[in-house]
Amino acid sequence: MGALELNRMTWKQARDYFKQSDTCLFPMGCNHSHDHIFAGIDNIAADHIARELSERTQTLLIPQLNFGWMQHYSTYEGTISISQEVLKKLLLEVLSDLRRWGIRKVVFINGHGGNAPILEEVGNIVREWGMLVPVLQWWTLARAINKNLENEVEVGPEYGACRTRGVETSLAMALGCVDNDDLYVQEYIQVFGKELKVNSFMSVEYQGIHVPMPMKIRALSKQGPKGTRASVEAGKRILQETNDYCAAFIERIKMVDMKNVERLEANAD
């Protein structure tokens, strides 16, 4: 039947959908550097996954938001980052209109980790409007579904402090979004000394504990050895497993009776 896209509906067709369902899918991404992966992978992955989920569950797919917040990569050419304040305001205005048409459950298909804290804040606000906004993130789900995924596709400990984006690289390979000639491990430069170990662009490790500390990733990394563990086969499996889970979740959330939820909440104390 194909994806059920709001972009390809007349207003009367949209009205018919809103009469029979209070649920829609809202894909979100971002455009920023991903080393050897195309800068638009967050958008491409969210779009690909959302379309399949819409087709499988016949849930309304609203237009995707292709820009997000990603200041950590702002020094890389091609990165486009919008402020958290703008993103929050835009989402609230979109959700306000969706609520006006009867939507009470908006399932975010989020392709970009930097969107997550804003989505959590927005979710708390619109919960007071009587809405639910679950957030499905393929990389979180993939790791939860397959506990050995990191060991399978990430580079081994022999390289020390590094990152290959093995899970994301595998998915990007399956979607044809990798420059294979540029597939190298990115090693962290320990600019703070041995006791404050850089382990990501969001934190340092001190005495075995991760301490949040946002940084600019370009100044903290260098090209290392060739990456070898990510694969198209792993990427296809990631897509299959996460889409199966997401489809089942969407079918279940569509069954939630919001009037009953409100009644139970009103009686809670």
N, C-alpha and C positions, 0 to 999 in steps of 0.2 A: 504493500500500500504506500510505502514511502513515509518520510518524516511528515509530521503534522505541523507545518510552519505558518506562523502568524503572517510572515512576509508574503505568503502566497494565498491568503484568504481575503475574501471581500468582508465588509463589515457585517453582513448578514450571516455569513458562515462563521465568523468569530462569535456573533451573538448566539448562534446555535450551540457552539462549543461551551460557552460560558453557562448556558442553561443546564448542561448535563455534567459539567465537571468544574471543580474549584481548584484544580492543580495545573501548574505549568512548569516547564523547564527553562532555566535562565543560564546559558553558558557564559563564562567569563574567562578572559585571558590577560595577556599583556604582550608588549613587544620589547625585548631586551636581550642583550648578549647571552649566549649559552655556549661559549667556547666553540666547539666543532659542530654544534647543532644550530639549525636555522634560528634566527632571532625571533621568528614568529611561532615557535613550536607550542607555546602556551595557548595561542589562539587556535592553531591547527588541531592540536589534540582535543581541546574542549569542543570545537566544532564537530570533529569526527565522532567523538563519543556521544555528544548530545544528539546528533542526527540519528545514530543507531538506536539510542535509547528511546527517542521519540517514535521511531518506526516500530520498535518492538512493543512499546506500551501504549501507542497511540495517545500520547500526552502532548499537549500544545507546546511547541518550541518557539519562544520569543526571540527576537534578534539578539545576537551576541554582542557583548561589550568587549572591544578589542584592546582597550588601554587600561592599565592598572598602575599600582604604586611599586616602584623598584629603584630607590635611590642608590642602593649598593652598587649597581652597575651603571650609574649615570655617566661615568667617564669613558665608557665604551661607545664607539661610534654606532649610531642606529638605535640606541636605547631611547625609548619614549616613556617617561614616567609622569603621571599626573598626581597631584597632591592627595593625601588621604581625605582632606576636607572636601575637595571637589568630588572625589569618588563616593564618599558617604552621601553627600547631598544628591548626586545624580541617582544613586540606588534608591534612596528614599522617595524621590519623585516618581521613579518608575514603579516602585512597589505601591505607592499611593494610587496611581492610576489602575494598576492591576486589581487592587482591592475594590476600586469603584466598579469594576466589571464583574466582581464576584469571586475573584481568585483569593483563596485563603492559604494555599500551600504552594510556595515557590521553591522548587528544588534547584539549588545552584549547582551547576556542573563547572566547578572551578579548576582552571588549568594553570593557575599561578599562585604559588605559596604566599607571595606578598599581599594578596588580596584577603587572606584569611582573617587577620585581626579586624579589618574593616567590616567584613561580613559578619563577624561575631557581634560587633557593636550594633550594626544595622539590625541584626536578628533580634537583639534584645529590645530595640526600639519598637519594631513592628509586631513583636509578640503582644505588646500592649494594644495593638490595633486588631488583635484577634487573628494574627497570621502566624504560620509556621514556616521557617526557612532553613531546612536541612541543607548541609553543604557536603557534596560528594567530590572528593579529590582523589583522582586515580592513583597517584603515587603512594598516598597513605593507605589506601585500600589494598594495593598490590602487595605492599610489605606485610600487611596484616594477614592477607590470604595465604601468602607464601613466606613463611618465616626464614627460609634459606635463600631468598631472592638476592639479598645484599651480597652474600658470599659467592653466589653464582656469577653475578655480572659486574660487581665492583672489583677494582684492582686489589691485589693482596697486600698484606701488611709489610711485605718486603720493601715497599716503596716509601714507608714512613707516612708522614703527614701529607696527604694528597687527596685529590678528588677526580673521579672520571665521569661522574654523572652516569654511572653504569645503568641504573634502572631507567633513567630518562633517555639515555642514549639508545638503549634497546627499543624502547617504544618509538623513538624518533626514527630509528632504522626501519621499523615496520611501516612507518608512514612516509618513508623516503625523504627524510628531513635532516640528513647528516652529510657533512663533508668528510668522507672517509680518508682523504689525503691529509686532513688536519686533526685526526682523532688521536690526541695526545693526553696523557695524564697531566693535570694541573697540580703542581706542588705548592704548598703554602710556604711563604718566606717568613721565618720566625723573627720578625722585626722587634719583638718585645723581650727577647731572650728565652732561655730554656725553661724558665719557671712559669712563664705566661705563654702557653702554647696556642698558637692560632690553629683552630680546627674547622672553622667555617667563617663565612662573612658576617655571622651574627654573634659569635661568642669566642671566648678564649677558655683554655683549660688550666686551672690552677689547683694543684694538689688533688688531681683526679676528678675535679668537679667543674662542670661547664658554667661559665659566668657570662650572661648576655652582655655584648659590647658591640654594637653595630659599627661596621667598618666599610671602607671602599675596597672592593675585592681586587681591582686591577693592581693596586699598589702592594698587594699581599700575596700575589701568586706568580708563578713562572711556569713555562712549558717543561714538562718532564718527559718520561719515556712514552713510547707508543702504547695506546690502550688496546687490549686484545679480548677482553671477556664479554663485552656486550655483544648481542646478536639479534638478527631479525627474528629468529625462532623464539627467543625469549620475549621480544617485543610483542609478537602475535599472541603469545600465551598470556602476557600481562593484559592485553586488550580484551581477550576472551574472558578471562577470569573476573576482571573488574566490571566489565559490561554485564556479565551474568549476575553478579551481586547487585549492581546498581539497578538493573531492570527489576529484580525481585523486590528491592527496597522501594522503588517508585510505585510498583503495583500495590505494595502494602500501605504506603503512606496515602495513596489515593483513597483507600478504604476508610481512613480516619474520619469520623463524623465530628466536625468542629463544634456543632451545637452540643453534642454530648460532652466534648472536652470542656466547653465553657460551663456546662451544668456541673460537672465533677469538680472543676476548679472553684466554682462558686460555693460548693459545699465543703471545700477543704479548709482546714483551720490549723 
